[in-house]
Amino acid sequence: MITDHTETFNARNGHSRCLLCGDLNPRSLNLSFHASDNGSVEAKFRATAELQGYDDILHGGIVASLLDGAMTHCLFHQGVQAVTADLRVRFVHGVPCNAFLEIRARVVSSTPPLYRLKSEIVLDGQVMAWAEGKFMKRKSTR
């Protein structure tokens, strides 16, 4: 099982400087995803006004990044490094700034080197946005 210690986890997966989770990036959002027994992952996140697009609404690009990052971490927790090949995002409701959000992801299908995943951002039990993505296993850089 992969450790939940963020620094080691990110270094092992080449994500130490990631904007969303990187422990070596001074502008990182410091997301930390935790795996459940069923293989899905979840993170808690508080959106801030610095990440807004329209007044008091989280920027759509940030929403897409959060959804993509959740799927990437879902694969990390299964020992797979992969890159996004296709990303389809559905914005169901505007995501308010200064809200405590749950970000979740799960694998839909796995046919290495291709993986299909789904993620969602939830606020008070309501799905605010969701995404489906296809990921290709990353070629070893070593």
DSSP file (Angstrom, degrees, kcal/mol; ACC not computed):
  #  RESIDUE AA STRUCTURE BP1 BP2  ACC     N-H-->O    O-->H-N    N-H-->O    O-->H-N    TCO  KAPPA ALPHA  PHI   PSI    X-CA   Y-CA   Z-CA
    1    1 A M              0   0    0      0, 0.0     2,-0.2     0, 0.0    77,-0.1   0.000 360.0 360.0 360.0 138.6    0.0    0.0    0.0
    2    2 A I        -     0   0    0     75,-0.3     7,-0.0     1,-0.1    75,-0.0  -0.529 360.0-110.3 -77.2 139.7    1.3    3.5   -0.9
    3    3 A T        -     0   0    0     -2,-0.2    -1,-0.1     1,-0.1     6,-0.0  -0.294   9.6-138.5 -67.2 152.2    2.0    5.8    2.1
    4    4 A D        +     0   0    0      5,-0.0     2,-0.7     4,-0.0    -1,-0.1   0.417  66.9 120.6 -88.7   0.1   -0.2    8.8    2.7
    5    5 A H     >  -     0   0    0      1,-0.2     4,-2.6     2,-0.1     5,-0.2  -0.557  58.3-150.2 -68.8 110.6    2.8   10.9    3.5
    6    6 A T  H  > S+     0   0    0     -2,-0.7     4,-3.0     1,-0.2     5,-0.3   0.848  87.5  52.8 -56.2 -45.4    2.5   13.6    0.8
    7    7 A E  H  > S+     0   0    0      1,-0.2     4,-2.1     2,-0.2    -1,-0.2   0.942 115.8  39.3 -60.0 -49.7    6.2   14.4    0.4
    8    8 A T  H  > S+     0   0    0      2,-0.2     4,-2.4    -3,-0.2    -1,-0.2   0.914 116.4  52.3 -65.1 -43.7    7.2   10.8   -0.2
    9    9 A F  H  X S+     0   0    0     -4,-2.6     4,-1.2     1,-0.2    -2,-0.2   0.924 112.8  43.4 -59.9 -48.6    4.1   10.1   -2.3
   10   10 A N  H  <>S+     0   0    0     -4,-3.0     5,-3.1     1,-0.2     6,-0.6   0.883 113.1  51.4 -68.3 -39.0    4.6   13.1   -4.6
   11   11 A A  H ><5S+     0   0    0     -4,-2.1     3,-1.0    -5,-0.3    -1,-0.2   0.907 108.4  52.5 -64.0 -41.2    8.4   12.5   -5.0
   12   12 A R  H 3<5S+     0   0    0     -4,-2.4    -1,-0.2     1,-0.2    -2,-0.2   0.812 115.8  40.6 -63.7 -30.6    7.7    8.9   -5.9
   13   13 A N  T 3<5S-     0   0    0     -4,-1.2    -1,-0.2    -5,-0.2    -2,-0.2   0.278 113.5-110.3-105.0   9.4    5.2    9.9   -8.6
   14   14 A G  T < 5S+     0   0    0     -3,-1.0    -3,-0.2    -4,-0.4     3,-0.2   0.789  86.8 115.3  70.5  26.8    7.1   12.9  -10.0
   15   15 A H    > < +     0   0    0     -5,-3.1     3,-1.8    -6,-0.2    -4,-0.2   0.154  25.1 116.2-114.9  17.8    4.5   15.3   -8.6
   16   16 A S  T 3  S+     0   0    0     -6,-0.6     8,-3.1     1,-0.3     9,-0.5   0.758  85.8  39.6 -61.8 -24.6    6.6   17.3   -6.1
   17   17 A R  T 3  S+     0   0    0     -3,-0.2    -1,-0.3     7,-0.2    -2,-0.1   0.215  84.8 137.7-109.3  14.5    6.1   20.5   -8.1
   18   18 A C    <>  -     0   0    0     -3,-1.8     4,-1.6     1,-0.1     7,-0.2  -0.315  56.2-134.7 -62.7 140.6    2.5   20.0   -9.0
   19   19 A L  T  4 S+     0   0    0      1,-0.2    10,-2.0     2,-0.2    11,-0.2   0.806 103.3  40.1 -64.9 -30.8    0.2   23.1   -8.7
   20   20 A L  T  4 S+     0   0    0      8,-0.2    11,-2.9     9,-0.2    -1,-0.2   0.867 138.1   2.3 -88.6 -38.7   -2.5   21.0   -7.0
   21   21 A C  T  4 S+     0   0    0      9,-0.3    -2,-0.2    -6,-0.2     2,-0.1   0.455  85.5 133.1-130.8  -3.1   -0.5   18.7   -4.7
   22   22 A G    ><  -     0   0    0     -4,-1.6     3,-0.6     1,-0.2     8,-0.2  -0.325  38.1-161.9 -67.9 128.2    3.2   19.5   -4.9
   23   23 A D  T 3  S+     0   0    0      1,-0.2    -6,-0.2   -17,-0.2    -1,-0.2   0.607  93.6  51.0 -81.0 -11.9    5.0   19.8   -1.6
   24   24 A L  T 3  S+     0   0    0     -8,-3.1    -1,-0.2    -9,-0.1    -7,-0.2   0.328  89.9  91.1-104.4   6.1    7.9   21.7   -3.4
   25   25 A N    X   -     0   0    0     -3,-0.6     3,-1.9    -9,-0.5     5,-0.1  -0.901  63.9-155.5-102.6 115.7    5.6   24.2   -5.1
   26   26 A P  T 3  S+     0   0    0      0, 0.0    -1,-0.1     0, 0.0    -9,-0.0   0.702  96.4  48.3 -64.6 -17.1    5.2   27.4   -3.1
   27   27 A R  T 3  S+     0   0    0     -3,-0.0    -8,-0.0     2,-0.0    -5,-0.0   0.276  84.0 134.1-102.7   9.8    1.8   28.0   -4.9
   28   28 A S    <   -     0   0    0     -3,-1.9    -8,-0.2    -6,-0.2    -9,-0.1  -0.224  59.6-138.4 -60.7 146.6    0.5   24.5   -4.4
   29   29 A L        -     0   0    0    -10,-2.0    -9,-0.2   -11,-0.1    -8,-0.2   0.508  36.1-134.4 -80.0  -5.3   -3.1   24.0   -3.3
   30   30 A N        -     0   0    0     -8,-0.2    -9,-0.3   -11,-0.2     2,-0.1   0.827  34.3-179.6  56.1  39.0   -1.6   21.2   -1.0
   31   31 A L        -     0   0    0    -11,-2.9     2,-0.4    12,-0.1    -1,-0.2  -0.447  10.7-164.6 -66.9 141.9   -4.3   18.7   -1.9
   32   32 A S        -     0   0    0     12,-0.3    12,-0.4    -2,-0.1     2,-0.3  -0.947   4.2-157.3-133.0 111.2   -4.0   15.4   -0.2
   33   33 A F        -     0   0    0     -2,-0.4     2,-0.4    10,-0.1    10,-0.2  -0.695   3.8-159.2 -92.8 139.9   -6.0   12.5   -1.5
   34   34 A H  E     -A   42   0A   0      8,-2.6     8,-1.8    -2,-0.3     2,-0.2  -0.960  13.4-131.0-120.8 135.7   -6.8    9.5    0.6
   35   35 A A  E     -A   41   0A   0     -2,-0.4     6,-0.2     6,-0.2     2,-0.2  -0.569  15.3-149.7 -85.6 146.1   -7.7    6.1   -0.7
   36   36 A S    >   -     0   0    0      4,-2.6     3,-1.7    -2,-0.2    -1,-0.0  -0.592  34.9 -97.7-103.6 173.4  -10.7    4.1    0.5
   37   37 A D  T 3  S+     0   0    0      1,-0.3    -2,-0.0    -2,-0.2    -1,-0.0   0.773 121.3  58.9 -62.5 -27.1  -11.1    0.3    0.6
   38   38 A N  T 3  S-     0   0    0      2,-0.1    -1,-0.3     1,-0.0     3,-0.1   0.407 120.0-104.6 -86.8   4.3  -13.0    0.3   -2.7
   39   39 A G  S <  S+     0   0    0     -3,-1.7    -2,-0.1     1,-0.3    68,-0.1   0.349  81.8 122.4  93.0  -6.8  -10.1    1.9   -4.6
   40   40 A S        -     0   0    0     66,-0.1    -4,-2.6    -5,-0.0    -1,-0.3  -0.382  50.3-140.6 -80.3 166.6  -11.6    5.4   -4.9
   41   41 A V  E     -AB  35 105A   0     64,-2.3    64,-1.8    -6,-0.2     2,-0.3  -0.899  14.7-171.0-126.2 159.3   -9.9    8.5   -3.6
   42   42 A E  E     -AB  34 104A   0     -8,-1.8    -8,-2.6    -2,-0.3     2,-0.3  -0.997   4.7-177.0-149.0 145.4  -11.2   11.6   -1.8
   43   43 A A  E     - B   0 103A   0     60,-2.1    60,-2.8    -2,-0.3     2,-0.4  -0.984  20.6-135.5-138.0 150.5   -9.8   15.0   -0.7
   44   44 A K  E     + B   0 102A   0    -12,-0.4     2,-0.3    -2,-0.3   -12,-0.3  -0.855  29.5 177.1-101.4 142.7  -11.3   17.9    1.2
   45   45 A F  E     - B   0 101A   0     56,-2.3    56,-3.9    -2,-0.4     2,-0.7  -0.993  25.7-147.6-150.1 137.0  -10.6   21.3   -0.2
   46   46 A R  E     - B   0 100A   0     -2,-0.3    54,-0.2    54,-0.2     2,-0.1  -0.924  22.9-142.4-106.8 113.7  -11.6   24.8    0.7
   47   47 A A        -     0   0    0     52,-1.9    51,-1.5    -2,-0.7     2,-0.3  -0.433  19.2-156.4 -69.2 145.4  -12.0   27.0   -2.3
   48   48 A T    >   -     0   0    0     49,-0.2     3,-1.8    50,-0.1    -1,-0.0  -0.828  29.8-109.3-124.2 163.9  -10.8   30.6   -1.9
   49   49 A A  G >  S+     0   0    0     -2,-0.3     3,-1.6     1,-0.3     7,-0.1   0.744 112.3  70.9 -63.0 -24.3  -11.5   33.9   -3.6
   50   50 A E  G 3  S+     0   0    0      1,-0.3    -1,-0.3     8,-0.0    -3,-0.0   0.676  98.8  50.5 -65.9 -15.2   -8.0   33.9   -5.1
   51   51 A L  G <  S+     0   0    0     -3,-1.8     8,-2.8    11,-0.0    -1,-0.3   0.180  87.8 120.8-107.3  15.3   -9.2   31.1   -7.4
   52   52 A Q  B <   -F   58   0B   0     -3,-1.6     6,-0.3     6,-0.3     3,-0.1  -0.397  39.3-174.3 -83.3 157.4  -12.4   32.7   -8.6
   53   53 A G  S    S+     0   0    0      4,-2.7    -1,-0.2     1,-0.6     3,-0.1   0.603  80.3  20.2-102.6 -92.4  -13.5   33.5  -12.2
   54   54 A Y  S >  S-     0   0    0      1,-0.2     3,-2.4     4,-0.2    -1,-0.6  -0.395 119.3 -62.9 -69.4 159.2  -16.7   35.4  -11.8
   55   55 A D  T 3  S-     0   0    0      1,-0.3    -1,-0.2    -3,-0.1     3,-0.1  -0.168 120.3  -6.3 -49.2 127.2  -17.4   37.0   -8.5
   56   56 A D  T 3  S+     0   0    0      1,-0.1    41,-1.8    -3,-0.1     2,-0.4   0.547 110.3 109.1  65.2  11.5  -17.7   34.4   -5.7
   57   57 A I  B <  S-G   96   0C   0     -3,-2.4    -4,-2.7    39,-0.3    -1,-0.1  -0.974  74.6-114.7-120.8 129.8  -17.5   31.5   -8.2
   58   58 A L  B     -F   52   0B   0     37,-3.8    37,-0.4    -2,-0.4    -6,-0.3  -0.360  43.4 -99.9 -60.0 135.3  -14.5   29.1   -8.5
   59   59 A H    >>  -     0   0    0     -8,-2.8     4,-2.1     1,-0.1     3,-0.6  -0.293  24.8-128.4 -59.0 137.6  -12.9   29.5  -11.9
   60   60 A G  H 3> S+     0   0    0      1,-0.3     4,-2.5     2,-0.2     5,-0.2   0.825 108.6  56.7 -59.5 -34.0  -13.9   26.7  -14.4
   61   61 A G  H 3> S+     0   0    0      2,-0.2     4,-2.0     1,-0.2    -1,-0.3   0.851 107.0  49.1 -66.9 -33.7  -10.3   25.9  -15.2
   62   62 A I  H <> S+     0   0    0     -3,-0.6     4,-2.6   -11,-0.2    -2,-0.2   0.912 109.7  51.8 -69.3 -43.2   -9.6   25.3  -11.5
   63   63 A V  H  X S+     0   0    0     -4,-2.1     4,-2.1     1,-0.2    -2,-0.2   0.937 111.4  47.2 -57.5 -47.3  -12.7   23.1  -11.3
   64   64 A A  H  X S+     0   0    0     -4,-2.5     4,-2.5     1,-0.2    -1,-0.2   0.893 111.5  51.3 -62.1 -40.5  -11.4   21.1  -14.3
   65   65 A S  H  X S+     0   0    0     -4,-2.0     4,-2.9     2,-0.2    -1,-0.2   0.899 108.5  50.8 -64.2 -41.4   -7.9   20.9  -12.7
   66   66 A L  H  X S+     0   0    0     -4,-2.6     4,-1.9     2,-0.2    -1,-0.2   0.913 112.3  46.8 -62.4 -42.8   -9.3   19.6   -9.4
   67   67 A L  H  X S+     0   0    0     -4,-2.1     4,-1.6    -5,-0.2    -2,-0.2   0.916 114.4  46.8 -65.5 -43.9  -11.3   16.9  -11.2
   68   68 A D  H  X S+     0   0    0     -4,-2.5     4,-2.2     1,-0.2    -2,-0.2   0.911 111.2  52.0 -63.6 -44.3   -8.3   15.9  -13.3
   69   69 A G  H  X S+     0   0    0     -4,-2.9     4,-2.4     1,-0.2    -1,-0.2   0.868 105.7  54.9 -62.3 -37.7   -6.0   15.8  -10.3
   70   70 A A  H  X S+     0   0    0     -4,-1.9     4,-1.9     2,-0.2    -1,-0.2   0.914 109.1  47.2 -62.6 -42.3   -8.4   13.5   -8.4
   71   71 A M  H  X S+     0   0    0     -4,-1.6     4,-1.7     2,-0.2    -2,-0.2   0.901 110.6  52.3 -66.7 -40.0   -8.4   11.0  -11.2
   72   72 A T  H  X S+     0   0    0     -4,-2.2     4,-2.2     1,-0.2    -2,-0.2   0.924 111.3  46.9 -59.9 -44.5   -4.6   11.2  -11.5
   73   73 A H  H  X S+     0   0    0     -4,-2.4     4,-2.4     1,-0.2    -1,-0.2   0.816 104.3  60.9 -69.6 -30.0   -4.3   10.5   -7.7
   74   74 A C  H  < S+     0   0    0     -4,-1.9     4,-0.3     1,-0.2    -1,-0.2   0.919 109.2  43.5 -60.5 -41.9   -6.8    7.6   -8.0
   75   75 A L  H ><>S+     0   0    0     -4,-1.7     5,-2.7     1,-0.2     3,-1.5   0.894 109.1  57.3 -69.8 -39.9   -4.3    6.0  -10.3
   76   76 A F  H ><5S+     0   0    0     -4,-2.2     3,-2.3     1,-0.3    -2,-0.2   0.923 102.3  55.4 -54.1 -44.7   -1.3    6.9   -8.1
   77   77 A H  T 3<5S+     0   0    0     -4,-2.4   -75,-0.3     1,-0.3    -1,-0.3   0.612 107.2  50.8 -68.2 -10.4   -3.0    5.0   -5.2
   78   78 A Q  T < 5S-     0   0    0     -3,-1.5    -1,-0.3    -4,-0.3    -2,-0.2   0.230 124.6-103.6-106.7  11.0   -3.2    2.0   -7.5
   79   79 A G  T < 5S+     0   0    0     -3,-2.3     2,-0.5     1,-0.2    -3,-0.2   0.690  80.9 127.9  80.1  19.2    0.5    2.2   -8.4
   80   80 A V      < -     0   0    0     -5,-2.7     2,-0.6    -8,-0.1    -1,-0.2  -0.932  44.0-160.4-115.4 128.4   -0.1    3.6  -11.8
   81   81 A Q        +     0   0    0     -2,-0.5    57,-3.3    57,-0.2     2,-0.3  -0.935  30.3 158.6-100.6 124.6    1.5    6.8  -13.3
   82   82 A A  E     -C  137   0A   0     -2,-0.6     2,-0.3    55,-0.3    55,-0.2  -0.963  33.2-132.8-145.4 158.6   -0.6    8.0  -16.2
   83   83 A V  E     -C  136   0A   0     53,-2.6    53,-2.4    -2,-0.3     2,-0.3  -0.845  36.1 -97.6-113.3 152.0   -1.2   11.2  -18.2
   84   84 A T  E     +C  135   0A   0     -2,-0.3    51,-0.2    51,-0.2     3,-0.1  -0.511  40.0 170.3 -69.8 125.3   -4.5   12.6  -19.2
   85   85 A A  E    S+     0   0A   0     49,-3.4     2,-0.3     1,-0.4    50,-0.2   0.700  71.2   9.1-103.8 -30.3   -5.4   11.7  -22.8
   86   86 A D  E     -C  134   0A   0     48,-1.7    48,-2.3     2,-0.0     2,-0.4  -0.978  62.6-172.7-153.4 136.1   -9.0   12.9  -22.8
   87   87 A L  E     -C  133   0A   0     -2,-0.3     2,-0.5    46,-0.2    46,-0.2  -0.980   3.0-175.4-138.7 123.6  -11.0   15.0  -20.3
   88   88 A R  E     -C  132   0A   0     44,-2.8    44,-2.2    -2,-0.4     2,-0.4  -0.974  12.4-169.2-119.5 117.9  -14.7   15.7  -20.4
   89   89 A V  E     -C  131   0A   0     -2,-0.5     2,-0.5    42,-0.2    42,-0.2  -0.887   9.7-162.8-113.1 137.3  -16.0   18.1  -17.7
   90   90 A R  E     -C  130   0A   0     40,-3.2    40,-2.1    -2,-0.4     2,-0.9  -0.979   8.1-154.5-118.2 120.5  -19.6   18.9  -16.9
   91   91 A F  E     +C  129   0A   0     -2,-0.5    38,-0.2    38,-0.2     3,-0.1  -0.842  20.0 170.7 -95.0 106.2  -20.3   22.0  -14.8
   92   92 A V        -     0   0    0     36,-1.6     2,-0.3    -2,-0.9    37,-0.2   0.904  66.3  -0.5 -84.8 -45.7  -23.6   21.3  -13.1
   93   93 A H  S    S-     0   0    0     35,-2.5    -1,-0.3     0, 0.0     2,-0.2  -0.963  86.2 -90.0-140.1 154.2  -23.7   24.3  -10.7
   94   94 A G        -     0   0    0     -2,-0.3    35,-0.0    -3,-0.1   -37,-0.0  -0.478  41.8-130.4 -62.7 135.1  -21.4   27.2  -10.0
   95   95 A V        -     0   0    0    -37,-0.4   -37,-3.8    -2,-0.2    -1,-0.1  -0.812  24.0-134.7 -92.4 114.4  -18.9   26.2   -7.3
   96   96 A P  B >   -G   57   0C   0      0, 0.0     3,-0.7     0, 0.0   -39,-0.3  -0.345  14.5-117.2 -71.3 147.2  -18.8   28.9   -4.7
   97   97 A C  T 3  S+     0   0    0    -41,-1.8   -49,-0.2     1,-0.2     3,-0.1  -0.413  97.4  32.2 -73.0 159.1  -15.6   30.3   -3.2
   98   98 A N  T 3  S+     0   0    0    -51,-1.5     2,-0.3     1,-0.2    -1,-0.2   0.731  91.5 130.1  63.0  25.5  -15.0   29.8    0.5
   99   99 A A    <   -     0   0    0     -3,-0.7   -52,-1.9   -52,-0.1     2,-0.7  -0.828  63.4-121.4-106.3 148.7  -16.9   26.5    0.4
  100  100 A F  E     -B   46   0A   0     -2,-0.3    24,-0.4   -54,-0.2     2,-0.3  -0.807  40.3-168.8 -88.1 116.7  -15.6   23.2    1.9
  101  101 A L  E     -B   45   0A   0    -56,-3.9   -56,-2.3    -2,-0.7     2,-0.5  -0.750  21.5-143.7-110.8 151.7  -15.6   20.8   -1.0
  102  102 A E  E     -BD  44 122A   0     20,-2.5    20,-3.0    -2,-0.3     2,-0.5  -0.961  15.6-163.6-108.4 132.1  -15.2   17.0   -1.4
  103  103 A I  E     +BD  43 121A   0    -60,-2.8   -60,-2.1    -2,-0.5     2,-0.3  -0.978  14.6 178.0-118.5 124.3  -13.3   15.9   -4.5
  104  104 A R  E     +BD  42 120A   0     16,-2.6    16,-2.2    -2,-0.5     2,-0.3  -0.898   9.8 179.3-128.0 152.6  -13.7   12.2   -5.4
  105  105 A A  E     +BD  41 119A   0    -64,-1.8   -64,-2.3    -2,-0.3     2,-0.3  -0.993   0.5 178.3-150.2 152.7  -12.5    9.9   -8.1
  106  106 A R  E     - D   0 118A   0     12,-2.4    12,-2.4    -2,-0.3     2,-0.4  -0.987  34.2-105.1-149.7 155.0  -12.8    6.2   -9.1
  107  107 A V  E     - D   0 117A   0     -2,-0.3    10,-0.3    10,-0.2     3,-0.1  -0.684  25.7-176.0 -81.0 132.0  -11.7    3.9  -11.8
  108  108 A V  E    S-     0   0A   0      8,-3.1     2,-0.3     1,-0.4     9,-0.2   0.829  70.8  -6.7 -93.2 -44.1  -14.4    3.0  -14.3
  109  109 A S  E     - D   0 116A   0      7,-1.7     7,-2.7     2,-0.0     2,-0.4  -0.992  57.4-155.0-152.9 153.6  -12.4    0.6  -16.4
  110  110 A S  E     + D   0 115A   0     -2,-0.3     5,-0.2     5,-0.2    -3,-0.0  -0.946  25.5 152.4-137.1 112.0   -8.8   -0.6  -16.6
  111  111 A T  E >   - D   0 114A   0      3,-2.8     3,-2.5    -2,-0.4     4,-0.0  -0.665  57.3-101.7-134.0  76.9   -7.3   -2.0  -19.8
  112  112 A P  T 3  S+     0   0    0      0, 0.0    24,-0.1     0, 0.0     3,-0.1  -0.067 107.4  25.8 -47.4 134.0   -3.6   -1.1  -19.5
  113  113 A P  T 3  S+     0   0    0      0, 0.0    24,-2.6     0, 0.0     2,-0.4  -0.965 123.8  60.8 -92.6  10.4   -2.2    1.0  -20.8
  114  114 A L  E <   -DE 111 136A   0     -3,-2.5    -3,-2.8    22,-0.2     2,-0.4  -0.833  60.0-177.7-104.5 135.4   -5.6    2.8  -21.0
  115  115 A Y  E     -DE 110 135A   0     20,-2.5    20,-2.9    -2,-0.4     2,-0.4  -0.991  12.2-156.0-129.9 136.6   -7.6    3.7  -17.9
  116  116 A R  E     +DE 109 134A   0     -7,-2.7    -8,-3.1    -2,-0.4    -7,-1.7  -0.951  21.9 173.4-112.2 132.9  -11.1    5.3  -17.7
  117  117 A L  E     -DE 107 133A   0     16,-2.5    16,-2.3    -2,-0.4     2,-0.4  -0.882  21.4-150.2-134.5 164.9  -12.0    7.3  -14.6
  118  118 A K  E     +DE 106 132A   0    -12,-2.4   -12,-2.4    -2,-0.3     2,-0.3  -0.995  16.3 179.7-134.6 141.8  -14.8    9.5  -13.2
  119  119 A S  E     -DE 105 131A   0     12,-2.4    12,-2.4    -2,-0.4     2,-0.3  -0.922   3.4-170.4-136.8 163.7  -14.5   12.3  -10.7
  120  120 A E  E     -DE 104 130A   0    -16,-2.2   -16,-2.6    -2,-0.3     2,-0.5  -0.996  20.8-137.1-153.5 153.5  -16.8   14.7   -9.0
  121  121 A I  E     -DE 103 129A   0      8,-2.8     7,-3.3    -2,-0.3     8,-1.1  -0.970  28.6-166.7-111.7 126.5  -16.8   17.8   -6.8
  122  122 A V  E     -DE 102 127A   0    -20,-3.0   -20,-2.5    -2,-0.5     2,-0.4  -0.932  13.0-172.5-121.5 136.2  -19.5   17.6   -4.1
  123  123 A L  E >  S- E   0 126A   0      3,-2.6     3,-2.1    -2,-0.4   -22,-0.1  -0.984  78.4 -21.1-127.4 118.8  -20.8   20.4   -1.8
  124  124 A D  T 3  S-     0   0    0     -2,-0.4    -1,-0.1   -24,-0.4     3,-0.1   0.873 128.8 -49.4  50.3  43.3  -23.2   19.5    1.0
  125  125 A G  T 3  S+     0   0    0      1,-0.2     2,-0.5   -23,-0.0    -1,-0.3   0.396 115.7 114.3  82.5  -3.1  -24.1   16.2   -0.7
  126  126 A Q  E <   - E   0 123A   0     -3,-2.1    -3,-2.6     2,-0.0     2,-0.5  -0.879  68.6-125.1-106.5 129.8  -24.8   17.9   -4.1
  127  127 A V  E     + E   0 122A   0     -2,-0.5    -5,-0.2    -5,-0.2     3,-0.1  -0.593  28.7 177.8 -71.6 121.3  -22.6   17.2   -7.2
  128  128 A M  E     -     0   0A   0     -7,-3.3   -35,-2.5    -2,-0.5   -36,-1.6   0.782  66.3  -7.5 -94.8 -33.9  -21.4   20.5   -8.4
  129  129 A A  E     -CE  91 121A   0     -8,-1.1    -8,-2.8   -38,-0.2    -1,-0.4  -0.975  62.6-169.6-158.4 153.1  -19.3   19.3  -11.3
  130  130 A W  E     -CE  90 120A   0    -40,-2.1   -40,-3.2    -2,-0.3     2,-0.3  -0.963   3.0-162.3-144.2 162.9  -18.1   16.0  -12.6
  131  131 A A  E     -CE  89 119A   0    -12,-2.4   -12,-2.4    -2,-0.3     2,-0.4  -0.990  11.3-153.2-145.4 152.4  -15.6   14.7  -15.2
  132  132 A E  E     -CE  88 118A   0    -44,-2.2   -44,-2.8    -2,-0.3     2,-0.3  -0.984  25.8-178.1-120.5 138.3  -14.8   11.6  -17.2
  133  133 A G  E     -CE  87 117A   0    -16,-2.3   -16,-2.5    -2,-0.4     2,-0.4  -0.974  25.0-146.6-139.5 152.7  -11.2   11.0  -18.3
  134  134 A K  E     -CE  86 116A   0    -48,-2.3   -49,-3.4    -2,-0.3   -48,-1.7  -0.969  23.2-167.7-114.2 134.1   -9.1    8.7  -20.2
  135  135 A F  E     -CE  84 115A   0    -20,-2.9   -20,-2.5    -2,-0.4     2,-0.4  -0.950  11.6-148.0-126.0 141.6   -5.5    8.2  -19.1
  136  136 A M  E     -CE  83 114A   0    -53,-2.4   -53,-2.6    -2,-0.4   -22,-0.2  -0.914  33.7-104.4-108.8 134.7   -2.5    6.6  -20.7
  137  137 A K  E     -C   82   0A   0    -24,-2.6   -55,-0.3    -2,-0.4     2,-0.3  -0.304  41.7-116.0 -56.5 135.4    0.1    4.8  -18.6
  138  138 A R        -     0   0    0    -57,-3.3   -57,-0.2     1,-0.1     2,-0.2  -0.546  24.8-118.0 -77.9 135.0    3.2    7.0  -18.5
  139  139 A K        -     0   0    0     -2,-0.3    -1,-0.1     1,-0.1     2,-0.0  -0.491  39.6 -96.6 -71.4 142.2    6.3    5.7  -20.1
  140  140 A S        -     0   0    0     -2,-0.2    -1,-0.1     1,-0.1     0, 0.0  -0.343  28.1-160.5 -60.5 135.0    9.1    5.2  -17.6
  141  141 A T              0   0    0      1,-0.2    -1,-0.1    -3,-0.1    -2,-0.0   0.382 360.0 360.0 -97.6   2.4   11.6    8.2  -17.6
  142  142 A R              0   0    0      0, 0.0    -1,-0.2     0, 0.0    -2,-0.1   0.392 360.0 360.0-113.6 360.0   14.4    6.2  -16.0
